[in-house]
Amino acid sequence: MHGPLNPALAATFPPPVMEARRWIANASFPADRPLLNLSQAAPADPPPEPLRQAMAEIVLSDPATHLYGPVLGLPELRAKVAADWSAAYGGTVRADQVAITSGCNQAFTAALATLAGKGDNVILPLPFYFNHKMWLDMEGIEARYLETGDDLLPDPEACAALIDDRTRAIVLVTPNNPGGVEYPADLVAAFRDLARSRGLALIVDETYRDFDAREGAPHDLFADPDWDEVLIQLYSFSKAYRLTGHRVGAICSSPERLAQVEKWLDTVAICPNGLGQRAALWGMENLGDWLAGERREILARRAAMDAGFAALPDWRALGCGAYFAYVAHPFDAPSDVVAKALVDRASLLLLPGTMFGPTREQGGSGRAEATLRIAYANADLQGIATLFDRLRDVTARGL
């Protein structure tokens, strides 16, 4: 290799999903036990046919789809997000408080670019979403870990003890990735109050909002007339409308912050994907009933996961919701070893807890080595039944 490497980037761990794919790159699986891939949290199917037909028509009939667009996104999509969020959360969100991004990961990186720089710190509850940690590492921003109990819910008082004069933000993901837990509304509000009292931003990533088991608004943060002084909400259209390859996400924040976001986005992608944005808008306008059906399907899979672990006492589910179950395995080996062994012994691809938090060697509590994430949205009910058949078998036989 010629030329120097950015040391912060070089020291950042590899993308976990890509790392897991390398475990199976040269593997072969028995015909009667094909691979069950429950590693990546993404819909396995393309967008529904009506949306694909609409996208084809957009490609053919709307020349603007193929051109640069506004850096902060299509005005029509920004206005639709604002209107729908206002109705859903019982508050007021204006179009100028919404920006569209190339996926939710980009929304996170753009938000952080406005908040923190090298030497600052941001608080991440454990287990963390690995791409959040990767970005902080790349930017030289300390990820300050907020440990959680067996319920995987973060404690505002414990969080307050971590704050110092270089803390810039608190990050919450609800429903949680990787934990699956849904944060109670009063807990989210307590973190908002803490952030406001200490002059911090509260970043709430709601990528999996559409699959929350609760009816109605999951929190009331947008009902606060001054919400944009502290809250930065992130969202993804990828899961709701199966638009993963089209990269469409959103940020809700103050117009002043979004003016800074615009600078950052203009240097990275110039504008979000034109077809993806129009597809997201079409989905919001036409697929409400279809999305409600998708939610019911995910909730049925969640119920199957709960029942499966209730009948598998050697395993313990710490959290289950949205796309994920986060479980304690029964083996006398660290989770990265367990995950690789499950590929060979059970044709299962799961992600180890070591991809979502520090090991004991890195100062962790030991939970990272004891846990696995199962992305069960990638399996139908028959696939979930197969998962538990294989877990029972490998538990009985051992690794």
ROZAMI-267312 format. One line per field, with one value per residue (C-alpha): residue in one letter; residue number from 1; x, y, z. Coordinates in steps of 0.5 Angstrom, whole numbers, plus 500, padded with zeros to 3 digits. Layout:
rest = c(a,...);
nr = c(NUM,...);
x = c(X,...);
y = c(Y,...);
z = c(Z,...);
***
This chain:
rest = c(m,h,g,p,l,n,p,a,l,a,a,t,f,p,p,p,v,m,e,a,r,r,w,i,a,n,a,s,f,p,a,d,r,p,l,l,n,l,s,q,a,a,p,a,d,p,p,p,e,p,l,r,q,a,m,a,e,i,v,l,s,d,p,a,t,h,l,y,g,p,v,l,g,l,p,e,l,r,a,k,v,a,a,d,w,s,a,a,y,g,g,t,v,r,a,d,q,v,a,i,t,s,g,c,n,q,a,f,t,a,a,l,a,t,l,a,g,k,g,d,n,v,i,l,p,l,p,f,y,f,n,h,k,m,w,l,d,m,e,g,i,e,a,r,y,l,e,t,g,d,d,l,l,p,d,p,e,a,c,a,a,l,i,d,d,r,t,r,a,i,v,l,v,t,p,n,n,p,g,g,v,e,y,p,a,d,l,v,a,a,f,r,d,l,a,r,s,r,g,l,a,l,i,v,d,e,t,y,r,d,f,d,a,r,e,g,a,p,h,d,l,f,a,d,p,d,w,d,e,v,l,i,q,l,y,s,f,s,k,a,y,r,l,t,g,h,r,v,g,a,i,c,s,s,p,e,r,l,a,q,v,e,k,w,l,d,t,v,a,i,c,p,n,g,l,g,q,r,a,a,l,w,g,m,e,n,l,g,d,w,l,a,g,e,r,r,e,i,l,a,r,r,a,a,m,d,a,g,f,a,a,l,p,d,w,r,a,l,g,c,g,a,y,f,a,y,v,a,h,p,f,d,a,p,s,d,v,v,a,k,a,l,v,d,r,a,s,l,l,l,l,p,g,t,m,f,g,p,t,r,e,q,g,g,s,g,r,a,e,a,t,l,r,i,a,y,a,n,a,d,l,q,g,i,a,t,l,f,d,r,l,r,d,v,t,a,r,g,l);
nr = c(1,2,3,4,5,6,7,8,9,10,11,12,13,14,15,16,17,18,19,20,21,22,23,24,25,26,27,28,29,30,31,32,33,34,35,36,37,38,39,40,41,42,43,44,45,46,47,48,49,50,51,52,53,54,55,56,57,58,59,60,61,62,63,64,65,66,67,68,69,70,71,72,73,74,75,76,77,78,79,80,81,82,83,84,85,86,87,88,89,90,91,92,93,94,95,96,97,98,99,100,101,102,103,104,105,106,107,108,109,110,111,112,113,114,115,116,117,118,119,120,121,122,123,124,125,126,127,128,129,130,131,132,133,134,135,136,137,138,139,140,141,142,143,144,145,146,147,148,149,150,151,152,153,154,155,156,157,158,159,160,161,162,163,164,165,166,167,168,169,170,171,172,173,174,175,176,177,178,179,180,181,182,183,184,185,186,187,188,189,190,191,192,193,194,195,196,197,198,199,200,201,202,203,204,205,206,207,208,209,210,211,212,213,214,215,216,217,218,219,220,221,222,223,224,225,226,227,228,229,230,231,232,233,234,235,236,237,238,239,240,241,242,243,244,245,246,247,248,249,250,251,252,253,254,255,256,257,258,259,260,261,262,263,264,265,266,267,268,269,270,271,272,273,274,275,276,277,278,279,280,281,282,283,284,285,286,287,288,289,290,291,292,293,294,295,296,297,298,299,300,301,302,303,304,305,306,307,308,309,310,311,312,313,314,315,316,317,318,319,320,321,322,323,324,325,326,327,328,329,330,331,332,333,334,335,336,337,338,339,340,341,342,343,344,345,346,347,348,349,350,351,352,353,354,355,356,357,358,359,360,361,362,363,364,365,366,367,368,369,370,371,372,373,374,375,376,377,378,379,380,381,382,383,384,385,386,387,388,389,390,391,392,393,394,395,396,397,398,399);
x = c(500,503,501,500,493,489,490,483,480,485,484,476,474,471,464,461,456,461,466,460,459,467,465,461,464,467,463,458,452,448,442,438,441,441,444,439,442,440,445,443,437,434,428,430,424,424,419,412,410,405,411,416,411,410,418,418,413,417,424,420,416,420,426,428,429,435,438,441,436,436,441,436,431,425,421,414,418,420,413,410,415,413,405,405,410,406,400,403,407,402,406,408,414,415,418,424,425,426,432,432,439,442,440,439,447,448,443,447,454,451,448,455,458,454,456,462,470,476,477,469,465,458,454,452,448,450,450,451,449,456,456,455,461,465,463,465,472,473,472,476,470,470,464,463,459,453,452,445,442,439,433,437,434,439,439,439,442,448,448,449,455,458,457,463,465,467,460,456,450,447,445,438,436,429,426,433,438,441,437,430,427,422,424,418,416,417,425,426,423,428,433,431,430,437,440,437,439,446,446,447,443,439,439,434,434,428,429,425,419,414,415,414,409,406,400,400,406,412,414,411,418,415,409,414,414,421,423,428,433,435,432,435,431,433,429,430,425,429,425,418,418,424,428,434,438,436,438,433,433,431,433,428,432,432,433,439,442,440,443,450,448,447,454,456,451,453,461,459,453,450,443,439,438,432,428,429,426,420,419,419,414,409,410,408,402,399,402,399,395,400,405,400,400,408,408,403,407,413,409,407,415,416,411,414,421,418,415,421,425,420,421,429,431,438,438,435,432,434,430,426,422,422,427,431,432,438,440,445,447,449,456,463,466,466,460,465,467,460,457,463,461,454,455,459,455,448,448,446,449,448,452,456,455,463,460,456,460,467,470,472,479,477,474,467,462,463,456,459,462,455,450,448,444,438,435,429,426,430,426,418,415,417,424,424,421,427,432,429,430,437,438,436,440,446,445,444,450,455,459);
y = c(500,507,513,514,511,515,512,513,510,504,503,502,495,492,493,487,485,485,481,476,475,473,467,464,466,459,455,450,447,441,440,438,444,450,457,461,468,472,477,483,487,489,486,480,482,488,493,491,491,497,501,498,500,507,507,505,510,515,513,514,520,525,527,531,524,523,530,534,536,540,538,538,533,534,539,535,529,534,537,530,528,534,533,526,527,532,528,521,525,530,536,541,539,544,542,547,542,536,534,528,524,518,513,514,512,518,522,520,522,529,530,529,533,539,537,534,534,530,530,531,525,522,518,511,506,499,495,500,500,498,504,509,507,506,513,516,512,515,522,522,522,518,514,514,508,508,501,498,492,486,490,493,500,506,510,518,518,514,518,524,522,521,528,533,539,535,531,534,529,523,518,513,508,506,501,499,496,491,490,490,494,499,505,508,515,517,515,518,524,524,524,530,533,531,533,540,541,540,544,537,534,528,524,519,514,511,507,501,506,503,496,498,494,500,503,511,515,512,519,526,529,533,536,540,547,548,541,543,546,539,533,531,525,520,516,511,509,503,498,501,501,496,501,499,500,506,510,514,517,523,528,532,538,546,550,553,546,543,549,546,539,542,544,537,533,538,535,528,526,533,531,524,519,522,516,513,520,520,512,514,520,515,510,515,517,510,504,506,499,495,498,496,489,489,491,485,480,483,483,475,474,477,473,467,469,470,463,460,462,461,453,454,455,454,461,467,473,480,484,482,487,491,486,484,479,480,473,470,464,458,456,456,460,468,470,471,464,461,465,462,455,456,457,450,446,449,453,459,466,471,476,476,481,483,487,491,493,492,486,485,486,492,494,491,488,481,481,482,475,472,475,474,478,475,479,475,480,476,469,468,464,457,460,462,455,452,457,454,447,448,452,446,441,445,446,438,436,442,446);
z = c(500,498,502,510,513,517,524,527,521,521,528,527,527,520,518,523,517,512,517,518,511,510,515,510,504,503,507,504,508,508,503,509,513,509,511,516,515,521,521,518,520,513,509,505,500,495,495,494,487,487,489,484,479,481,481,474,472,476,472,465,466,471,468,475,478,474,476,482,487,493,498,504,500,496,499,498,502,507,508,508,514,518,517,519,524,527,527,529,535,537,536,531,526,520,513,515,521,516,512,508,508,504,509,517,518,514,518,524,521,519,526,529,524,527,534,536,534,536,543,545,547,546,551,548,552,551,547,542,535,531,526,531,535,528,526,533,533,526,528,534,539,545,546,553,555,559,562,562,566,564,562,557,559,560,567,566,573,571,565,568,572,565,563,563,559,553,552,546,546,548,543,544,539,540,539,540,535,538,544,541,547,547,551,555,554,561,560,553,556,562,558,554,561,562,556,556,563,561,554,550,544,545,539,538,532,531,525,527,529,524,528,535,539,542,539,539,539,543,546,547,545,539,543,547,543,544,542,536,542,544,540,534,531,526,521,516,510,509,513,512,505,503,500,503,496,495,501,504,511,515,520,525,528,528,522,524,525,519,515,518,516,509,508,511,506,500,500,501,497,494,495,497,491,487,486,493,495,490,492,500,498,494,500,505,501,498,503,510,510,507,512,518,515,515,522,524,521,525,531,530,529,535,539,536,538,545,545,543,548,553,551,551,558,557,553,555,551,554,549,544,539,532,528,534,539,544,548,553,550,554,552,556,550,548,543,537,538,539,533,528,531,530,522,522,527,526,519,523,522,528,530,537,542,542,535,540,546,549,552,559,556,553,560,559,564,560,557,550,550,553,548,541,536,532,526,526,521,516,517,516,522,519,519,526,528,524,528,535,532,531,537,541,537,538,545,547,543,545,540);
***
